[in-house]
Amino acid sequence: MSGSNFVDYVKIYCRAGNGGPGSAHLRREKFIPKGGPDGGDGGRGGHIILKGNNQMWTLLHLRYRRHIFAGNGEPGGAQQSSGAEGKNVIIEVPLGTIVKKEDSDNILFEITNHDDEKILAKGGRGGLGNTHFKSATNQTPRYAQPGETGVEGKFILELKMLADVGLVGFPNAGKSTLLSVVSAAKPKIADYPFTTLVPSLGIVPYRDDKSFVMADIPGIIEGAHEGKGLGIRFLRHIERNSMLLFIIPADSKNIREEYEILVNELKMYNPELLDKKRMLAISKSDLIDDELKQEIRLDLPDISRVFISSVTGEGINKLKDIIWKILNN
């Protein structure tokens, strides 16, 4: 998942189709000079529809498609024939996409299931033909209803990745290395901070052909909720994870203190994140001996924890066992 291809935030302008006008036609034939009104209804304007696609993982296709218009409805015709409906525009988006109006923080809806369809901008109704307006006192109405204007406006689409487990940690904590070991994902790995610039997803195989999805989120730093580092740009992806796996390397100066900083950043961004199930993995455990591990255990937070090494494989199976138990508890 290259950085240039991953887009999780776009603004688009949408205009649904206008409804077609109704017809004010009066029936006139050779032997029926005064046949009365027979104007048909106008067609509905086209909708703009979002559709979930579980094969997509980015909003890249909308980056350069900022203006989207649906077709207008056709006018009604003679002999009470209705106009054709305007052509709908269907926009496929990844699962986990939420939609808001540009000037509001309220979520209009979200797409979470494959083939889910939601109307983003509704087409205008077609106007009624003059046949609807005839009465005993007005037998030849020479007017019809105009079509309604379709909805238009600016919308914000945000992608929040759907995963069972979200990896949370400081830059260079070993999150990407862990994901590359337990899944087939190939995130960029290097010995410097902020190697991961975009989220990565990996499917982690488990016993008896079971599996779960793990997401590697770019590293958090103190002050991330205020926009420092990579800021809140990627914190939104943590909101959709079923559980949070905190990764802190064994050679950290103070593991408990780092954990509390990470928890505080999540709390300042969205307090509801603290309601999620949590687990701690102490990475790079091949760098320390058993005596030091025992000393570290005395000052760890009171959550499920395990020492792991992505290099030697230490604790990896135990990690997956605990994750599976937490996810299915």
C-alpha positions, 0 to 999 in steps of 0.5 A: 500500500504505497503512500501515493496511492492511499487516500483516506480523505476527500471533498467532493461536490455532488449535484443530483439530477433535476426532475423533468417537467410534467406535460400540459399536452391536450389530446387533439386528434382528427375526430377528437378535437377536444379530447382533454388533458393527456400530459404525462409526468416528468421523470425523476432526476438521477441519484448519486449513490455510494456503494460499498466495495470490499475490494477497495482500500483507498479513496484515490479514485475520487481525488481527481473526480471532485465534481459529480453530476447525475442525469436530469429526468426527461419531460412528460409526453402526450398520451400520459407517457412519463418521462424517463428517469435521470441516470443514477451515478454510483460511486464505489467506496471502501468499507469504513467510509463515512460521509459528512456535509462540508460545514458539519461534523455530523455523520450522515451515514457510513458504509460498512458492508459489501454492496451496501448502497446509500443515497448521497444526493437525491434526485428531484421528483418529476413534475405532474402532468396536467391530467392530475389537475383536471376536475369537474370545474376545470376540465382542460387544465393548460398547466403542469407541474415543473420538476423538483431541483435535485440535491446538491452540495459539498460532502466530505468522505473519510475512510476509517479502516476496518480491522479487528486489531489496531497496532498502537505505539510510538514511531519505530516501536516494531509495529510494521515488523510484527505485521510483516511476520504474522501476516503476508502484508509487506509494510515499509520497514526501516530503522528510523521514525515514521517509516510507516506513513500510511495504515497497512492491513494484514490478515493474520492466520490462526488455528483451524483456518481461522484468521483476524485482521490487523492494522498497522497505524502510523506511529503516535507521538506525544501531542498527536491529538493536537496535530503534532507528528502525523497528528490526528490524520491517522488516529481516526483509523483506530476508532474502528478496531475491535481491540487495541494492541499497544506495542512498546519496545523492551529497550524503552526507558519506562514502558509504563510511562510510554503506555500512559502517554499513548493512552492519554493521546487516545483519550484526548482524541476520543475518550470512547477509545478507552472503552476498547479492549487493550493488550500490551506487547513488549517488542524487541524482547530478544534484546533483554535477558530473563532477569530483566524481563522479570524486573520489567513485569513488576511495573507493567500496566494491569492488562494482558501482556506478552513479551515478543520478538519478531526476529526470533519468533518469541511469544508470537504464538502466545500473542495470537492466542491472547488476541483470539481469546480477547476478540471472541470473549 
